[in-house]
Amino acid sequence: MFITDTMDRVISCSYKWNCFLFKKGLFNTTIQLMAKRVKKGQAEGNAPKKLKLTNPGSWEHMILPTELEGQVDFNPVSKTADSRPWNLKIISWNINGIRAVVKSGKLAYLKFENPDIICLQETKCAEADIPEEAKFLDYHKYYNSADKKGYSSTALYSKKKPLSVSYGIDKPEHDNEGRVITAEYPGFYVVTVYVPNSGRKLVRLDYRREWNTDFLAYCKELDSKKPVIVAGDLNVAHTEIDLANPKTNAKSSGFTPEEREDFSTWLDDGFVDTFRHFHGDLKGAYTFWTYMSNARKRNVGWRLDYFVTSERFVKNIATNSIREIVLGSDHCPIMLLVADETAKEEEALITEANNQLKDENVDSKEVPEASSENGTGA
């Protein structure tokens, strides 16, 4: 009651004061003086700070989210089993809505991670509606949007232009949800994928199993031509150590015996879960946490995001890491560091060509000395 009475008095006094100024012809003058003071403060750099919902403007203006300052090694030292340093970084991230993560300012993380290839899932956005902040500079951009607005969808960004890019898996019954983009490079394919969820009460489990079969066939067809790197949200926790509460989730979407069996079939068919290859039976390593019950802070999560590669390609991988500290989605990014031999070959060819061009320029500048026999000397 006291607070209500006090507020009424403040409002009443403010109203009476404004009426007094208006009657005296001073109201407009007061407003003008206030405006001058604000401009003066802005000129002196004392303007009040506005709450920023997004990083301003475009890619070059993005700032690192404060929680990542000094917490992330963006250039880790890592080598392959045969001691080759990595020269290619791939980031995969289910961002759970590209417009939402732009609005939060967390998409700026990618600028500082500076990957060579970025694979995004669940962008939930048509290509025409992609925010300017998400049209990354220095990248070739590819989007696969679902027919249903605001649903599913994927994106792939690449510093180096791929040899070819395709969308979907050549199955009309699967390709209307924008779930797959395939980029071909000289030494491998990169496939970003957002695998269908079996849904509440497993209403889409039968469809999910059809997808699993068809997607494996698609990957095997690519693998017959060159190695494959599959990056994305596979919507399955393969083993009991891939989620915090396996016993209570035995019949949950993403941990059914059928989904796990299908994933095992994939791995038995010449493909490798690279995280388990490098980290063995490490527990507590998750990439997804529900927004409920403070799950992320308590690390009650699931490992749903993977880099699965052709078995013969593993020798070219330095490491697979989870960027669990990165916020902005109910998933966190995952990182693959690769020693790309084709990149080294290209660099060698470019260096050789530059050296050859330099030698040709030197030769063209050499002028033979004039003979004294034809001179005019004494």
C-alpha distance (Angstrom), angle and dihedral (degrees) to the residues before:
residue distance angle dihedral
M1 . . .
F2 3.79 . .
I3 3.82 91.2 .
T4 3.81 91.9 49.7
D5 3.82 92.8 50.0
T6 3.80 91.3 47.9
M7 3.81 93.1 50.9
D8 3.83 90.7 48.8
R9 3.81 90.1 53.4
V10 3.82 92.7 48.9
I11 3.80 91.9 50.5
S12 3.82 91.7 45.9
C13 3.82 92.9 50.4
S14 3.80 91.7 47.7
Y15 3.79 91.3 50.7
K16 3.84 93.0 48.1
W17 3.82 91.8 48.4
N18 3.80 92.3 51.7
C19 3.82 90.5 48.4
F20 3.81 89.8 51.8
L21 3.82 91.9 51.0
F22 3.79 91.1 47.2
K23 3.82 92.8 52.0
K24 3.79 91.2 49.5
G25 3.79 91.7 48.5
L26 3.78 90.8 -116.5
F27 3.81 100.3 111.6
N28 3.84 96.5 89.0
T29 3.82 90.7 42.4
T30 3.79 90.5 54.4
I31 3.82 91.6 50.2
Q32 3.81 90.4 50.3
L33 3.82 92.2 50.7
M34 3.80 90.3 50.4
A35 3.80 90.7 50.8
K36 3.83 91.1 51.0
R37 3.80 90.8 51.7
V38 3.82 91.1 51.6
K39 3.82 91.3 50.0
K40 3.79 90.7 48.1
G41 3.79 90.6 51.4
Q42 3.81 90.9 50.0
A43 3.79 91.1 50.2
E44 3.80 90.2 51.7
G45 3.78 92.4 47.0
N46 3.80 93.6 -110.6
A47 3.78 98.2 114.9
P48 3.80 113.8 133.9
K49 3.78 112.7 -98.9
K50 3.78 115.9 -109.2
L51 3.79 121.7 -138.2
K52 3.80 107.7 -103.7
L53 3.78 114.3 -143.9
T54 3.80 91.6 179.2
N55 3.74 137.3 19.7
P56 3.80 103.9 -93.8
G57 3.75 122.6 -96.5
S58 3.74 113.3 -34.2
W59 3.77 149.0 -14.7
E60 3.81 97.8 -68.6
H61 3.81 92.1 55.6
M62 3.79 96.5 52.0
I63 3.79 117.6 120.4
L64 3.80 128.7 -151.6
P65 3.83 113.0 -98.0
T66 3.80 107.0 -105.1
E67 3.81 94.9 -123.4
L68 3.81 89.6 62.7
E69 3.80 97.5 51.7
G70 3.79 108.1 122.1
Q71 3.81 91.1 -9.5
V72 3.81 103.2 91.8
D73 3.80 129.4 61.2
F74 3.78 101.3 -146.0
N75 3.81 93.3 -176.4
P76 3.82 106.1 41.8
V77 3.78 121.8 -176.3
S78 3.79 107.3 -119.0
K79 3.80 136.0 146.5
T80 3.77 138.7 -170.0
A81 3.79 121.9 -103.9
D82 3.80 88.9 -91.2
S83 3.84 92.0 50.7
R84 3.80 100.4 -102.0
P85 3.83 113.3 147.1
W86 3.78 117.7 -126.5
N87 3.81 119.3 -105.3
L88 3.80 101.3 172.8
K89 3.81 126.9 63.2
I90 3.80 122.8 -165.9
I91 3.81 122.6 -171.4
S92 3.80 123.4 -166.4
W93 3.81 121.7 -170.6
N94 3.78 136.6 168.3
I95 3.79 97.5 -146.2
N96 3.81 97.2 -177.1
G97 3.80 93.7 -136.3
I98 3.79 123.6 0.8
R99 3.80 94.1 -143.6
A100 3.80 91.7 52.3
V101 3.81 94.0 50.7
V102 3.81 90.7 47.4
K103 3.80 90.3 51.2
S104 3.81 90.8 51.2
G105 3.82 91.6 52.0
K106 3.82 91.5 -126.9
L107 3.81 95.3 115.2
A108 3.81 86.8 75.6
Y109 3.81 87.4 79.2
L110 3.80 88.6 79.4
K111 3.79 92.4 60.4
F112 3.79 90.7 59.5
E113 3.80 95.0 39.8
N114 3.81 85.2 55.6
P115 3.82 98.4 -164.8
D116 3.79 123.2 -171.4
I117 3.81 90.2 -137.0
I118 3.83 127.2 24.2
C119 3.80 121.4 -163.9
L120 3.81 116.2 -168.7
Q121 3.78 127.5 -173.8
E122 3.78 133.0 -166.0
T123 3.79 93.9 20.4
K124 3.82 88.6 158.6
C125 3.78 90.6 -156.6
A126 3.79 139.1 109.4
E127 3.79 115.0 -124.0
A128 3.80 91.2 -113.5
D129 3.82 90.0 57.4
I130 3.81 98.9 48.5
P131 3.86 107.3 130.2
E132 3.80 118.0 -114.7
E133 3.82 90.1 -118.9
A134 3.82 88.5 62.0
K135 3.80 95.0 52.7
F136 3.78 91.9 91.2
L137 3.78 118.6 -150.5
D138 3.82 118.5 -120.0
Y139 3.79 92.7 22.5
H140 3.77 134.1 105.9
K141 3.81 105.4 -129.5
Y142 3.80 129.9 -144.5
Y143 3.80 127.4 177.8
N144 3.80 132.9 -173.3
S145 3.79 111.0 -168.2
A146 3.79 128.0 -167.9
D147 3.78 119.1 -116.9
K148 3.80 87.1 -124.3
K149 3.80 109.0 76.7
G150 3.81 116.6 -115.4
Y151 3.80 93.4 9.8
S152 3.81 135.3 119.1
S153 3.88 110.2 -43.9
T154 3.81 132.0 149.0
A155 3.80 140.5 -139.7
L156 3.80 136.1 -159.2
Y157 3.81 126.3 -163.5
S158 3.79 122.5 -170.6
K159 3.80 131.6 -178.4
K160 3.77 89.8 -155.9
K161 3.78 116.0 54.7
P162 3.82 109.3 -114.1
L163 3.79 120.0 -124.5
S164 3.80 87.5 -120.9
V165 3.80 140.3 -9.8
S166 3.80 128.0 -152.0
Y167 3.79 134.3 -179.2
G168 3.79 127.7 -137.6
I169 3.81 127.3 -5.9
D170 3.82 99.6 -82.4
K171 3.79 92.4 -96.8
P172 3.83 113.8 117.9
E173 3.81 91.7 -158.7
H174 3.82 89.2 61.0
D175 3.77 105.2 30.0
N176 3.81 101.5 74.7
E177 3.83 94.8 77.8
G178 3.82 98.8 63.5
R179 3.80 94.3 -122.6
V180 3.82 105.1 142.3
I181 3.81 138.9 47.7
T182 3.82 120.9 175.5
A183 3.81 121.8 -161.9
E184 3.79 119.6 -170.5
Y185 3.81 120.6 -147.3
P186 3.81 129.8 178.5
G187 3.80 94.3 -94.7
F188 3.81 105.0 25.9
Y189 3.80 149.8 -5.3
V190 3.81 124.0 -104.0
V191 3.80 114.3 -152.8
T192 3.79 118.6 -171.8
V193 3.79 111.0 -162.4
Y194 3.79 140.8 177.9
V195 3.80 104.7 -161.6
P196 3.83 116.4 -148.3
N197 3.79 117.4 -99.3
S198 3.80 115.7 -125.1
G199 3.79 88.3 -131.3
R200 3.76 134.8 -140.5
K201 3.80 112.7 -34.8
L202 3.84 85.3 9.0
V203 3.81 92.4 -85.1
R204 3.83 91.1 157.9
L205 3.80 98.7 39.1
D206 3.80 93.7 110.1
Y207 3.79 90.9 49.2
R208 3.81 89.8 45.4
R209 3.79 90.8 55.9
E210 3.80 91.1 50.4
W211 3.81 87.7 51.4
N212 3.81 91.2 49.8
T213 3.81 91.6 53.4
D214 3.80 94.6 46.4
F215 3.80 94.4 43.9
L216 3.81 91.9 51.1
A217 3.80 89.6 51.3
Y218 3.81 89.1 50.6
C219 3.81 92.3 50.9
K220 3.81 91.8 47.5
E221 3.79 90.4 52.1
L222 3.81 90.4 53.2
D223 3.80 90.8 44.3
S224 3.79 90.3 57.1
K225 3.83 87.4 65.2
K226 3.81 103.0 37.9
P227 3.84 138.3 -26.9
V228 3.80 119.2 -64.1
I229 3.81 132.1 -139.4
V230 3.81 111.3 -163.6
A231 3.81 112.1 -164.5
G232 3.75 125.2 -178.3
D233 3.76 155.1 61.2
L234 3.81 103.8 -38.4
N235 3.82 93.0 179.2
V236 3.80 94.4 -135.4
A237 3.79 134.5 103.4
H238 3.79 99.7 -150.4
T239 3.80 102.3 -160.0
E240 3.79 137.4 14.7
I241 3.81 91.7 -95.8
D242 3.80 89.4 59.0
L243 3.81 93.3 75.2
A244 3.78 135.4 37.0
N245 3.81 98.3 -126.2
P246 3.80 110.5 32.5
K247 3.81 96.7 158.4
T248 3.80 95.6 57.0
N249 3.82 92.9 43.0
A250 3.80 100.5 50.8
K251 3.82 90.7 117.3
S252 3.80 97.0 34.5
S253 3.78 125.0 114.5
G254 3.80 108.5 -93.0
F255 3.80 95.1 28.7
T256 3.78 105.2 55.2
P257 3.81 117.5 129.3
E258 3.80 88.7 -115.6
E259 3.82 95.4 55.1
R260 3.79 92.3 44.7
E261 3.79 91.6 48.1
D262 3.81 91.2 51.8
F263 3.79 90.1 51.9
S264 3.81 90.8 50.1
T265 3.81 88.7 51.9
W266 3.79 89.1 54.4
L267 3.80 92.3 51.4
D268 3.81 91.1 46.2
D269 3.80 88.7 55.7
G270 3.82 98.0 67.9
F271 3.80 102.4 -73.2
V272 3.82 131.1 114.5
D273 3.81 134.6 -146.0
T274 3.80 93.5 -135.5
F275 3.80 95.7 -161.8
R276 3.80 92.0 59.7
H277 3.81 89.6 42.2
F278 3.80 90.5 60.5
H279 3.80 101.6 29.7
G280 3.80 103.8 33.1
D281 3.80 114.8 -162.3
L282 3.80 96.0 -11.6
K283 3.80 109.3 159.4
G284 3.79 129.7 -148.4
A285 3.82 93.2 34.9
Y286 3.81 105.9 134.8
T287 3.81 137.0 160.3
F288 3.82 101.2 -169.1
W289 3.80 132.9 52.7
T290 3.78 126.5 174.7
Y291 3.79 115.2 -119.3
M292 3.79 89.1 -125.2
S293 3.82 128.8 92.3
N294 3.80 94.9 10.9
A295 3.81 87.0 -78.0
R296 3.78 97.4 163.0
K297 3.78 95.0 52.9
R298 3.81 89.3 49.0
N299 3.84 90.8 43.0
V300 3.78 93.3 -125.4
G301 3.77 95.5 153.5
W302 3.79 151.5 127.8
R303 3.80 132.3 -118.5
L304 3.79 100.9 -130.7
D305 3.82 100.9 144.3
Y306 3.79 120.6 81.7
F307 3.76 149.6 171.8
V308 3.80 104.2 -143.9
T309 3.81 114.1 -179.0
S310 3.77 140.5 178.2
E311 3.78 109.0 -83.7
R312 3.81 92.7 -121.4
F313 3.81 90.7 55.8
V314 3.82 96.7 58.9
K315 3.81 91.4 87.3
N316 3.82 87.5 68.1
I317 3.82 94.9 55.4
A318 3.80 121.1 96.6
T319 3.81 96.9 -172.6
N320 3.80 148.1 -35.4
S321 3.81 117.0 -132.2
I322 3.80 137.9 -178.2
R323 3.82 116.5 -135.0
E324 3.81 93.5 -152.5
I325 3.82 93.0 160.5
V326 3.83 92.6 65.0
L327 3.81 112.6 99.8
G328 3.80 132.1 -165.9
S329 3.79 101.7 92.4
D330 3.79 140.8 38.0
H331 3.82 83.9 -104.5
C332 3.81 126.4 57.8
P333 3.82 126.6 -143.0
I334 3.79 123.6 -94.7
M335 3.81 124.9 -150.8
L336 3.81 134.5 -147.9
L337 3.81 121.1 -168.2
V338 3.79 114.8 -158.2
A339 3.80 135.6 -172.8
D340 3.79 97.6 -140.1
E341 3.80 108.4 -160.8
T342 3.80 92.3 -172.0
A343 3.81 89.1 59.8
K344 3.79 89.9 53.1
E345 3.79 90.8 50.1
E346 3.80 90.8 50.3
E347 3.81 91.1 48.7
A348 3.81 90.1 50.1
L349 3.80 91.5 50.8
I350 3.81 91.4 48.3
T351 3.81 91.3 48.7
E352 3.79 90.9 48.3
A353 3.81 91.5 49.1
N354 3.81 91.7 48.4
N355 3.80 91.7 49.2
Q356 3.79 90.9 48.9
L357 3.79 91.0 49.9
K358 3.81 89.9 48.6
D359 3.84 90.8 51.8
E360 3.80 91.1 49.6
N361 3.80 90.7 51.4
V362 3.81 91.0 50.6
D363 3.82 91.6 49.5
S364 3.79 92.0 50.4
K365 3.82 90.9 53.8
E366 3.82 94.3 52.7
V367 3.84 110.5 101.9
P368 3.86 120.1 -168.7
E369 3.82 115.2 -118.3
A370 3.87 116.1 -104.7
S371 3.81 115.0 -104.0
S372 3.87 115.3 -115.0
E373 3.82 90.2 -143.5
N374 3.80 89.9 72.2
G375 3.79 94.1 42.2
T376 3.78 129.8 106.5
G377 3.78 96.9 -124.4
A378 3.83 122.8 130.1
